[in-house]
Amino acid sequence: MKKRHIPDEEVRFAMRFGVYDLLTVIPVQHLSAGIDFVIEMIEAHLDELYAEDMASINKSKQRWWSFFEQYFR
């Protein structure tokens, strides 16, 4: 996440209990849906975190999608 320059605030949210760690307990056949669910939670947090700053929201969403694409797809 650091290599992708994801801000600490976003990483702290993703690492909270019940977000990113959900992927460790999801059965393999449901992993794709689990990834989508986690991404949705992170995106909702980004919408709240950056409120009306669409440029920051879009930039952060792109970094997260890139991260998940590299490691999980």
mmCIF file as gemmi writes it, N, C-alpha and C atoms, coordinates in Angstrom:
data_model
loop_
_atom_site.group_PDB
_atom_site.id
_atom_site.type_symbol
_atom_site.label_atom_id
_atom_site.label_alt_id
_atom_site.label_comp_id
_atom_site.label_asym_id
_atom_site.label_entity_id
_atom_site.label_seq_id
_atom_site.pdbx_PDB_ins_code
_atom_site.Cartn_x
_atom_site.Cartn_y
_atom_site.Cartn_z
_atom_site.occupancy
_atom_site.B_iso_or_equiv
_atom_site.pdbx_formal_charge
_atom_site.auth_seq_id
_atom_site.auth_asym_id
_atom_site.pdbx_PDB_model_num
ATOM 1 N N . MET Axp A 1 ? 0.816 -1.178 0 1 0 ? 1 A 1
ATOM 2 C CA . MET Axp A 1 ? 0 0 0 1 0 ? 1 A 1
ATOM 3 C C . MET Axp A 1 ? 0.87 1.256 0 1 0 ? 1 A 1
ATOM 4 N N . LYS Axp A 2 ? 1.993 1.167 0.68 1 0 ? 2 A 1
ATOM 5 C CA . LYS Axp A 2 ? 2.909 2.313 0.688 1 0 ? 2 A 1
ATOM 6 C C . LYS Axp A 2 ? 3.468 2.554 -0.709 1 0 ? 2 A 1
ATOM 7 N N . LYS Axp A 3 ? 3.759 1.482 -1.449 1 0 ? 3 A 1
ATOM 8 C CA . LYS Axp A 3 ? 4.296 1.635 -2.799 1 0 ? 3 A 1
ATOM 9 C C . LYS Axp A 3 ? 3.313 2.369 -3.709 1 0 ? 3 A 1
ATOM 10 N N . ARG Axp A 4 ? 2.053 2.236 -3.425 1 0 ? 4 A 1
ATOM 11 C CA . ARG Axp A 4 ? 1.02 2.876 -4.23 1 0 ? 4 A 1
ATOM 12 C C . ARG Axp A 4 ? 0.664 4.263 -3.704 1 0 ? 4 A 1
ATOM 13 N N . HIS Axp A 5 ? 1.381 4.689 -2.662 1 0 ? 5 A 1
ATOM 14 C CA . HIS Axp A 5 ? 1.177 6.023 -2.072 1 0 ? 5 A 1
ATOM 15 C C . HIS Axp A 5 ? -0.247 6.215 -1.551 1 0 ? 5 A 1
ATOM 16 N N . ILE Axp A 6 ? -0.796 5.143 -0.978 1 0 ? 6 A 1
ATOM 17 C CA . ILE Axp A 6 ? -2.119 5.239 -0.364 1 0 ? 6 A 1
ATOM 18 C C . ILE Axp A 6 ? -1.932 5.919 0.991 1 0 ? 6 A 1
ATOM 19 N N . PRO Axp A 7 ? -2.662 7.01 1.234 1 0 ? 7 A 1
ATOM 20 C CA . PRO Axp A 7 ? -2.494 7.765 2.484 1 0 ? 7 A 1
ATOM 21 C C . PRO Axp A 7 ? -2.766 6.914 3.736 1 0 ? 7 A 1
ATOM 22 N N . ASP Axp A 8 ? -2.062 7.244 4.815 1 0 ? 8 A 1
ATOM 23 C CA . ASP Axp A 8 ? -2.184 6.492 6.066 1 0 ? 8 A 1
ATOM 24 C C . ASP Axp A 8 ? -3.627 6.423 6.565 1 0 ? 8 A 1
ATOM 25 N N . GLU Axp A 9 ? -4.359 7.505 6.449 1 0 ? 9 A 1
ATOM 26 C CA . GLU Axp A 9 ? -5.753 7.527 6.9 1 0 ? 9 A 1
ATOM 27 C C . GLU Axp A 9 ? -6.583 6.46 6.199 1 0 ? 9 A 1
ATOM 28 N N . GLU Axp A 10 ? -6.365 6.289 4.913 1 0 ? 10 A 1
ATOM 29 C CA . GLU Axp A 10 ? -7.091 5.281 4.14 1 0 ? 10 A 1
ATOM 30 C C . GLU Axp A 10 ? -6.639 3.873 4.535 1 0 ? 10 A 1
ATOM 31 N N . VAL Axp A 11 ? -5.352 3.704 4.722 1 0 ? 11 A 1
ATOM 32 C CA . VAL Axp A 11 ? -4.817 2.397 5.117 1 0 ? 11 A 1
ATOM 33 C C . VAL Axp A 11 ? -5.342 2.009 6.489 1 0 ? 11 A 1
ATOM 34 N N . ARG Axp A 12 ? -5.373 2.954 7.422 1 0 ? 12 A 1
ATOM 35 C CA . ARG Axp A 12 ? -5.902 2.662 8.767 1 0 ? 12 A 1
ATOM 36 C C . ARG Axp A 12 ? -7.339 2.17 8.689 1 0 ? 12 A 1
ATOM 37 N N . PHE Axp A 13 ? -8.149 2.791 7.837 1 0 ? 13 A 1
ATOM 38 C CA . PHE Axp A 13 ? -9.532 2.342 7.69 1 0 ? 13 A 1
ATOM 39 C C . PHE Axp A 13 ? -9.571 0.923 7.137 1 0 ? 13 A 1
ATOM 40 N N . ALA Axp A 14 ? -8.81 0.683 6.079 1 0 ? 14 A 1
ATOM 41 C CA . ALA Axp A 14 ? -8.827 -0.639 5.442 1 0 ? 14 A 1
ATOM 42 C C . ALA Axp A 14 ? -8.358 -1.736 6.395 1 0 ? 14 A 1
ATOM 43 N N . MET Axp A 15 ? -7.452 -1.402 7.294 1 0 ? 15 A 1
ATOM 44 C CA . MET Axp A 15 ? -6.9 -2.387 8.219 1 0 ? 15 A 1
ATOM 45 C C . MET Axp A 15 ? -7.734 -2.563 9.489 1 0 ? 15 A 1
ATOM 46 N N . ARG Axp A 16 ? -8.787 -1.786 9.636 1 0 ? 16 A 1
ATOM 47 C CA . ARG Axp A 16 ? -9.67 -1.956 10.796 1 0 ? 16 A 1
ATOM 48 C C . ARG Axp A 16 ? -10.297 -3.338 10.785 1 0 ? 16 A 1
ATOM 49 N N . PHE Axp A 17 ? -10.668 -3.796 11.959 1 0 ? 17 A 1
ATOM 50 C CA . PHE Axp A 17 ? -11.377 -5.072 12.092 1 0 ? 17 A 1
ATOM 51 C C . PHE Axp A 17 ? -12.657 -5.028 11.252 1 0 ? 17 A 1
ATOM 52 N N . GLY Axp A 18 ? -12.853 -6.047 10.463 1 0 ? 18 A 1
ATOM 53 C CA . GLY Axp A 18 ? -14.071 -6.151 9.677 1 0 ? 18 A 1
ATOM 54 C C . GLY Axp A 18 ? -14.007 -5.557 8.287 1 0 ? 18 A 1
ATOM 55 N N . VAL Axp A 19 ? -12.836 -5.115 7.872 1 0 ? 19 A 1
ATOM 56 C CA . VAL Axp A 19 ? -12.719 -4.59 6.51 1 0 ? 19 A 1
ATOM 57 C C . VAL Axp A 19 ? -11.805 -5.537 5.734 1 0 ? 19 A 1
ATOM 58 N N . TYR Axp A 20 ? -10.548 -5.198 5.594 1 0 ? 20 A 1
ATOM 59 C CA . TYR Axp A 20 ? -9.599 -5.986 4.803 1 0 ? 20 A 1
ATOM 60 C C . TYR Axp A 20 ? -9.448 -7.416 5.333 1 0 ? 20 A 1
ATOM 61 N N . ASP Axp A 21 ? -9.527 -7.582 6.647 1 0 ? 21 A 1
ATOM 62 C CA . ASP Axp A 21 ? -9.338 -8.902 7.24 1 0 ? 21 A 1
ATOM 63 C C . ASP Axp A 21 ? -10.455 -9.876 6.881 1 0 ? 21 A 1
ATOM 64 N N . LEU Axp A 22 ? -11.574 -9.388 6.378 1 0 ? 22 A 1
ATOM 65 C CA . LEU Axp A 22 ? -12.651 -10.281 5.953 1 0 ? 22 A 1
ATOM 66 C C . LEU Axp A 22 ? -12.179 -11.244 4.871 1 0 ? 22 A 1
ATOM 67 N N . LEU Axp A 23 ? -11.21 -10.81 4.083 1 0 ? 23 A 1
ATOM 68 C CA . LEU Axp A 23 ? -10.736 -11.652 2.984 1 0 ? 23 A 1
ATOM 69 C C . LEU Axp A 23 ? -10.007 -12.898 3.473 1 0 ? 23 A 1
ATOM 70 N N . THR Axp A 24 ? -9.616 -12.923 4.743 1 0 ? 24 A 1
ATOM 71 C CA . THR Axp A 24 ? -8.906 -14.094 5.272 1 0 ? 24 A 1
ATOM 72 C C . THR Axp A 24 ? -9.847 -15.203 5.706 1 0 ? 24 A 1
ATOM 73 N N . VAL Axp A 25 ? -11.128 -14.915 5.83 1 0 ? 25 A 1
ATOM 74 C CA . VAL Axp A 25 ? -12.07 -15.926 6.322 1 0 ? 25 A 1
ATOM 75 C C . VAL Axp A 25 ? -13.141 -16.292 5.306 1 0 ? 25 A 1
ATOM 76 N N . ILE Axp A 26 ? -13.087 -15.699 4.145 1 0 ? 26 A 1
ATOM 77 C CA . ILE Axp A 26 ? -14.073 -15.992 3.095 1 0 ? 26 A 1
ATOM 78 C C . ILE Axp A 26 ? -13.64 -17.246 2.339 1 0 ? 26 A 1
ATOM 79 N N . PRO Axp A 27 ? -14.566 -18.185 2.129 1 0 ? 27 A 1
ATOM 80 C CA . PRO Axp A 27 ? -14.227 -19.362 1.323 1 0 ? 27 A 1
ATOM 81 C C . PRO Axp A 27 ? -13.762 -18.95 -0.077 1 0 ? 27 A 1
ATOM 82 N N . VAL Axp A 28 ? -12.84 -19.687 -0.618 1 0 ? 28 A 1
ATOM 83 C CA . VAL Axp A 28 ? -12.232 -19.35 -1.915 1 0 ? 28 A 1
ATOM 84 C C . VAL Axp A 28 ? -13.278 -19.111 -3 1 0 ? 28 A 1
ATOM 85 N N . GLN Axp A 29 ? -14.317 -19.895 -3.02 1 0 ? 29 A 1
ATOM 86 C CA . GLN Axp A 29 ? -15.334 -19.738 -4.075 1 0 ? 29 A 1
ATOM 87 C C . GLN Axp A 29 ? -16.101 -18.421 -3.958 1 0 ? 29 A 1
ATOM 88 N N . HIS Axp A 30 ? -15.993 -17.731 -2.825 1 0 ? 30 A 1
ATOM 89 C CA . HIS Axp A 30 ? -16.677 -16.459 -2.628 1 0 ? 30 A 1
ATOM 90 C C . HIS Axp A 30 ? -15.701 -15.28 -2.549 1 0 ? 30 A 1
ATOM 91 N N . LEU Axp A 31 ? -14.435 -15.529 -2.828 1 0 ? 31 A 1
ATOM 92 C CA . LEU Axp A 31 ? -13.415 -14.493 -2.68 1 0 ? 31 A 1
ATOM 93 C C . LEU Axp A 31 ? -13.668 -13.289 -3.592 1 0 ? 31 A 1
ATOM 94 N N . SER Axp A 32 ? -14.071 -13.524 -4.818 1 0 ? 32 A 1
ATOM 95 C CA . SER Axp A 32 ? -14.315 -12.413 -5.735 1 0 ? 32 A 1
ATOM 96 C C . SER Axp A 32 ? -15.405 -11.488 -5.199 1 0 ? 32 A 1
ATOM 97 N N . ALA Axp A 33 ? -16.49 -12.059 -4.705 1 0 ? 33 A 1
ATOM 98 C CA . ALA Axp A 33 ? -17.566 -11.25 -4.122 1 0 ? 33 A 1
ATOM 99 C C . ALA Axp A 33 ? -17.071 -10.549 -2.854 1 0 ? 33 A 1
ATOM 100 N N . GLY Axp A 34 ? -16.227 -11.208 -2.09 1 0 ? 34 A 1
ATOM 101 C CA . GLY Axp A 34 ? -15.668 -10.609 -0.884 1 0 ? 34 A 1
ATOM 102 C C . GLY Axp A 34 ? -14.787 -9.413 -1.202 1 0 ? 34 A 1
ATOM 103 N N . ILE Axp A 35 ? -13.99 -9.533 -2.258 1 0 ? 35 A 1
ATOM 104 C CA . ILE Axp A 35 ? -13.142 -8.415 -2.68 1 0 ? 35 A 1
ATOM 105 C C . ILE Axp A 35 ? -14.013 -7.233 -3.082 1 0 ? 35 A 1
ATOM 106 N N . ASP Axp A 36 ? -15.059 -7.503 -3.857 1 0 ? 36 A 1
ATOM 107 C CA . ASP Axp A 36 ? -15.968 -6.426 -4.257 1 0 ? 36 A 1
ATOM 108 C C . ASP Axp A 36 ? -16.601 -5.758 -3.035 1 0 ? 36 A 1
ATOM 109 N N . PHE Axp A 37 ? -16.973 -6.556 -2.041 1 0 ? 37 A 1
ATOM 110 C CA . PHE Axp A 37 ? -17.577 -6.03 -0.819 1 0 ? 37 A 1
ATOM 111 C C . PHE Axp A 37 ? -16.595 -5.132 -0.061 1 0 ? 37 A 1
ATOM 112 N N . VAL Axp A 38 ? -15.36 -5.587 0.07 1 0 ? 38 A 1
ATOM 113 C CA . VAL Axp A 38 ? -14.34 -4.796 0.768 1 0 ? 38 A 1
ATOM 114 C C . VAL Axp A 38 ? -14.065 -3.501 0.011 1 0 ? 38 A 1
ATOM 115 N N . ILE Axp A 39 ? -13.979 -3.58 -1.298 1 0 ? 39 A 1
ATOM 116 C CA . ILE Axp A 39 ? -13.759 -2.376 -2.101 1 0 ? 39 A 1
ATOM 117 C C . ILE Axp A 39 ? -14.917 -1.393 -1.91 1 0 ? 39 A 1
ATOM 118 N N . GLU Axp A 40 ? -16.132 -1.897 -1.865 1 0 ? 40 A 1
ATOM 119 C CA . GLU Axp A 40 ? -17.288 -1.017 -1.643 1 0 ? 40 A 1
ATOM 120 C C . GLU Axp A 40 ? -17.195 -0.318 -0.288 1 0 ? 40 A 1
ATOM 121 N N . MET Axp A 41 ? -16.757 -1.038 0.746 1 0 ? 41 A 1
ATOM 122 C CA . MET Axp A 41 ? -16.604 -0.424 2.061 1 0 ? 41 A 1
ATOM 123 C C . MET Axp A 41 ? -15.531 0.666 2.025 1 0 ? 41 A 1
ATOM 124 N N . ILE Axp A 42 ? -14.423 0.382 1.362 1 0 ? 42 A 1
ATOM 125 C CA . ILE Axp A 42 ? -13.343 1.369 1.266 1 0 ? 42 A 1
ATOM 126 C C . ILE Axp A 42 ? -13.813 2.584 0.465 1 0 ? 42 A 1
ATOM 127 N N . GLU Axp A 43 ? -14.512 2.348 -0.632 1 0 ? 43 A 1
ATOM 128 C CA . GLU Axp A 43 ? -15 3.463 -1.444 1 0 ? 43 A 1
ATOM 129 C C . GLU Axp A 43 ? -15.993 4.325 -0.669 1 0 ? 43 A 1
ATOM 130 N N . ALA Axp A 44 ? -16.859 3.715 0.125 1 0 ? 44 A 1
ATOM 131 C CA . ALA Axp A 44 ? -17.801 4.49 0.944 1 0 ? 44 A 1
ATOM 132 C C . ALA Axp A 44 ? -17.033 5.36 1.939 1 0 ? 44 A 1
ATOM 133 N N . HIS Axp A 45 ? -15.969 4.799 2.504 1 0 ? 45 A 1
ATOM 134 C CA . HIS Axp A 45 ? -15.141 5.582 3.424 1 0 ? 45 A 1
ATOM 135 C C . HIS Axp A 45 ? -14.473 6.746 2.696 1 0 ? 45 A 1
ATOM 136 N N . LEU Axp A 46 ? -13.989 6.514 1.494 1 0 ? 46 A 1
ATOM 137 C CA . LEU Axp A 46 ? -13.352 7.584 0.726 1 0 ? 46 A 1
ATOM 138 C C . LEU Axp A 46 ? -14.349 8.7 0.424 1 0 ? 46 A 1
ATOM 139 N N . ASP Axp A 47 ? -15.59 8.32 0.098 1 0 ? 47 A 1
ATOM 140 C CA . ASP Axp A 47 ? -16.618 9.329 -0.165 1 0 ? 47 A 1
ATOM 141 C C . ASP Axp A 47 ? -16.84 10.207 1.062 1 0 ? 47 A 1
ATOM 142 N N . GLU Axp A 48 ? -16.833 9.599 2.247 1 0 ? 48 A 1
ATOM 143 C CA . GLU Axp A 48 ? -17 10.36 3.484 1 0 ? 48 A 1
ATOM 144 C C . GLU Axp A 48 ? -15.745 11.179 3.802 1 0 ? 48 A 1
ATOM 145 N N . LEU Axp A 49 ? -14.595 10.562 3.633 1 0 ? 49 A 1
ATOM 146 C CA . LEU Axp A 49 ? -13.332 11.194 3.994 1 0 ? 49 A 1
ATOM 147 C C . LEU Axp A 49 ? -13.067 12.458 3.17 1 0 ? 49 A 1
ATOM 148 N N . TYR Axp A 50 ? -13.319 12.377 1.884 1 0 ? 50 A 1
ATOM 149 C CA . TYR Axp A 50 ? -13.004 13.488 1 1 0 ? 50 A 1
ATOM 150 C C . TYR Axp A 50 ? -14.219 14.328 0.616 1 0 ? 50 A 1
ATOM 151 N N . ALA Axp A 51 ? -15.386 13.97 1.125 1 0 ? 51 A 1
ATOM 152 C CA . ALA Axp A 51 ? -16.637 14.719 0.942 1 0 ? 51 A 1
ATOM 153 C C . ALA Axp A 51 ? -16.839 15.182 -0.497 1 0 ? 51 A 1
ATOM 154 N N . GLU Axp A 52 ? -16.695 16.452 -0.747 1 0 ? 52 A 1
ATOM 155 C CA . GLU Axp A 52 ? -16.994 17.011 -2.07 1 0 ? 52 A 1
ATOM 156 C C . GLU Axp A 52 ? -15.79 17.077 -3.011 1 0 ? 52 A 1
ATOM 157 N N . ASP Axp A 53 ? -14.647 16.611 -2.58 1 0 ? 53 A 1
ATOM 158 C CA . ASP Axp A 53 ? -13.427 16.694 -3.386 1 0 ? 53 A 1
ATOM 159 C C . ASP Axp A 53 ? -13.343 15.489 -4.332 1 0 ? 53 A 1
ATOM 160 N N . MET Axp A 54 ? -14.044 15.578 -5.443 1 0 ? 54 A 1
ATOM 161 C CA . MET Axp A 54 ? -14.133 14.456 -6.382 1 0 ? 54 A 1
ATOM 162 C C . MET Axp A 54 ? -12.774 14.05 -6.946 1 0 ? 54 A 1
ATOM 163 N N . ALA Axp A 55 ? -11.881 14.986 -7.119 1 0 ? 55 A 1
ATOM 164 C CA . ALA Axp A 55 ? -10.554 14.653 -7.645 1 0 ? 55 A 1
ATOM 165 C C . ALA Axp A 55 ? -9.828 13.723 -6.68 1 0 ? 55 A 1
ATOM 166 N N . SER Axp A 56 ? -9.884 14.019 -5.381 1 0 ? 56 A 1
ATOM 167 C CA . SER Axp A 56 ? -9.236 13.16 -4.388 1 0 ? 56 A 1
ATOM 168 C C . SER Axp A 56 ? -9.921 11.811 -4.289 1 0 ? 56 A 1
ATOM 169 N N . ILE Axp A 57 ? -11.238 11.809 -4.346 1 0 ? 57 A 1
ATOM 170 C CA . ILE Axp A 57 ? -11.991 10.547 -4.293 1 0 ? 57 A 1
ATOM 171 C C . ILE Axp A 57 ? -11.59 9.663 -5.462 1 0 ? 57 A 1
ATOM 172 N N . ASN Axp A 58 ? -11.615 10.212 -6.652 1 0 ? 58 A 1
ATOM 173 C CA . ASN Axp A 58 ? -11.285 9.418 -7.848 1 0 ? 58 A 1
ATOM 174 C C . ASN Axp A 58 ? -9.839 8.93 -7.83 1 0 ? 58 A 1
ATOM 175 N N . LYS Axp A 59 ? -8.924 9.78 -7.402 1 0 ? 59 A 1
ATOM 176 C CA . LYS Axp A 59 ? -7.515 9.39 -7.335 1 0 ? 59 A 1
ATOM 177 C C . LYS Axp A 59 ? -7.324 8.236 -6.346 1 0 ? 59 A 1
ATOM 178 N N . SER Axp A 60 ? -7.959 8.339 -5.187 1 0 ? 60 A 1
ATOM 179 C CA . SER Axp A 60 ? -7.836 7.292 -4.178 1 0 ? 60 A 1
ATOM 180 C C . SER Axp A 60 ? -8.493 5.995 -4.63 1 0 ? 60 A 1
ATOM 181 N N . LYS Axp A 61 ? -9.653 6.101 -5.237 1 0 ? 61 A 1
ATOM 182 C CA . LYS Axp A 61 ? -10.332 4.89 -5.731 1 0 ? 61 A 1
ATOM 183 C C . LYS Axp A 61 ? -9.463 4.179 -6.766 1 0 ? 61 A 1
ATOM 184 N N . GLN Axp A 62 ? -8.83 4.953 -7.643 1 0 ? 62 A 1
ATOM 185 C CA . GLN Axp A 62 ? -7.952 4.353 -8.65 1 0 ? 62 A 1
ATOM 186 C C . GLN Axp A 62 ? -6.784 3.625 -7.992 1 0 ? 62 A 1
ATOM 187 N N . ARG Axp A 63 ? -6.19 4.219 -6.96 1 0 ? 63 A 1
ATOM 188 C CA . ARG Axp A 63 ? -5.08 3.555 -6.258 1 0 ? 63 A 1
ATOM 189 C C . ARG Axp A 63 ? -5.54 2.245 -5.634 1 0 ? 63 A 1
ATOM 190 N N . TRP Axp A 64 ? -6.721 2.244 -5.008 1 0 ? 64 A 1
ATOM 191 C CA . TRP Axp A 64 ? -7.229 1.021 -4.381 1 0 ? 64 A 1
ATOM 192 C C . TRP Axp A 64 ? -7.555 -0.043 -5.415 1 0 ? 64 A 1
ATOM 193 N N . TRP Axp A 65 ? -8.203 0.34 -6.511 1 0 ? 65 A 1
ATOM 194 C CA . TRP Axp A 65 ? -8.505 -0.632 -7.56 1 0 ? 65 A 1
ATOM 195 C C . TRP Axp A 65 ? -7.215 -1.24 -8.1 1 0 ? 65 A 1
ATOM 196 N N . SER Axp A 66 ? -6.217 -0.405 -8.292 1 0 ? 66 A 1
ATOM 197 C CA . SER Axp A 66 ? -4.929 -0.889 -8.782 1 0 ? 66 A 1
ATOM 198 C C . SER Axp A 66 ? -4.31 -1.889 -7.804 1 0 ? 66 A 1
ATOM 199 N N . PHE Axp A 67 ? -4.397 -1.58 -6.521 1 0 ? 67 A 1
ATOM 200 C CA . PHE Axp A 67 ? -3.877 -2.479 -5.481 1 0 ? 67 A 1
ATOM 201 C C . PHE Axp A 67 ? -4.587 -3.834 -5.539 1 0 ? 67 A 1
ATOM 202 N N . PHE Axp A 68 ? -5.901 -3.82 -5.559 1 0 ? 68 A 1
ATOM 203 C CA . PHE Axp A 68 ? -6.655 -5.073 -5.569 1 0 ? 68 A 1
ATOM 204 C C . PHE Axp A 68 ? -6.466 -5.835 -6.871 1 0 ? 68 A 1
ATOM 205 N N . GLU Axp A 69 ? -6.364 -5.126 -7.979 1 0 ? 69 A 1
ATOM 206 C CA . GLU Axp A 69 ? -6.111 -5.796 -9.262 1 0 ? 69 A 1
ATOM 207 C C . GLU Axp A 69 ? -4.771 -6.535 -9.251 1 0 ? 69 A 1
ATOM 208 N N . GLN Axp A 70 ? -3.771 -5.905 -8.701 1 0 ? 70 A 1
ATOM 209 C CA . GLN Axp A 70 ? -2.447 -6.514 -8.682 1 0 ? 70 A 1
ATOM 210 C C . GLN Axp A 70 ? -2.383 -7.746 -7.789 1 0 ? 70 A 1
ATOM 211 N N . TYR Axp A 71 ? -2.998 -7.675 -6.626 1 0 ? 71 A 1
ATOM 212 C CA . TYR Axp A 71 ? -2.822 -8.736 -5.651 1 0 ? 71 A 1
ATOM 213 C C . TYR Axp A 71 ? -3.943 -9.767 -5.571 1 0 ? 71 A 1
ATOM 214 N N . PHE Axp A 72 ? -5.128 -9.456 -6.109 1 0 ? 72 A 1
ATOM 215 C CA . PHE Axp A 72 ? -6.249 -10.371 -5.914 1 0 ? 72 A 1
ATOM 216 C C . PHE Axp A 72 ? -6.957 -10.804 -7.182 1 0 ? 72 A 1
ATOM 217 N N . ARG Axp A 73 ? -6.666 -10.242 -8.305 1 0 ? 73 A 1
ATOM 218 C CA . ARG Axp A 73 ? -7.401 -10.637 -9.523 1 0 ? 73 A 1
ATOM 219 C C . ARG Axp A 73 ? -6.533 -11.382 -10.473 1 0 ? 73 A 1
